């Protein structure tokens, strides 16, 4: 099986090896747009269905035949490549990539690709952009069609970045190639041709998401059930997220711990468990608004409800009990990290007991805020928090 990256210049842009694969093929499969770029095929052609996933079984059913799958540009950069190869053995396929849309766009705009954020938003929400929105940043964004470009412009304007310049790049590398630059605010282009990529030069007065742990509390919608900023910063630090790891956030409330875990690295995963359905919905909405819609929120109560995957770290922010700790300790793999926060005397005593039996670190967090005191100010203490962190 051959996975062939195709540019808008069709046959003219193919390497000798890619041309040979086409000449030798029994069957070519691809989107209607791709097939139209290859007139005069010597073999049969099958149009790939929509949605894309529906075509994978059709392709796998032709295992052993000389089949060519057409994909856009580089199939392994926001492309179809891994959707297919994950089902095949290494010796069952070969790929011939073409220049990616990102490479072509950078060449047109003169941008350093290694310094530019590259995102594929064909089927992803525009809020995935949120962590990337900062003045002076440049982004290259693949979108589905012209309507999606208008939606992108509206999203940027709504976030306070309407002054950003949008480089609308259509049909890169082909005879229909066109480039236009307009501000996001008041976007009015209505004749954008597919395929389209947008280069964004960000500017404006919108809020910028900090990269340090301990986001200001007002980034999260909440009914008050929220691990507040200073304690959250210490908690995320104790959880010590590493790339690609999985967190269980138990008693998630507004989802702030799981969200900051996901913001720490794009490969991280998190499952939040929250007993209150309204709070569970709020956690989902907070995650979506901050561009980490990959937060999985389970509505229920632990330890009765726990995910099947083994976690790398667990945070207990609510529902702390002897039964909870017993159940988690039995489930945690060696090397997993657990952090639990306690406010009540009973929970504090429980953590002290577990610390004595299993080690780790026990930390008391005392915070006070300046508050009006007559015509002056004094310190108003918060409830102290006791935090136990341990590696299994």
Protein Blocks (a to p, Z undefined) as FASTA:
>chain_A
ZZddddfklmmlpcfklmmmmmmpmbdcddfklmmmmghiabdcddddddfklmmmmmmm
mgoiacddddehjfkgopaklmmmmmpcfklpccdddddfklmmmmmnopafklpccddf
klgcfklmmmmgcghiacddddfblmlmmmmmmmmmmnopampccdddehehiakbccdd
ddfehpabfbbccddddddddedjbdcddfbehiafklpgcehiacdfklmmmmmmmnop
aehiacddehklnommmmmmmmmpmkbccddddfblklmmmmmmmmmmnopambccdedd
dfkbccfbdcfbdcdfehpafklmmmmmmmpcghiacddddfbfklmmmmmmmmmmngpj
dddddddddddehjbccdddddddddddddZZ
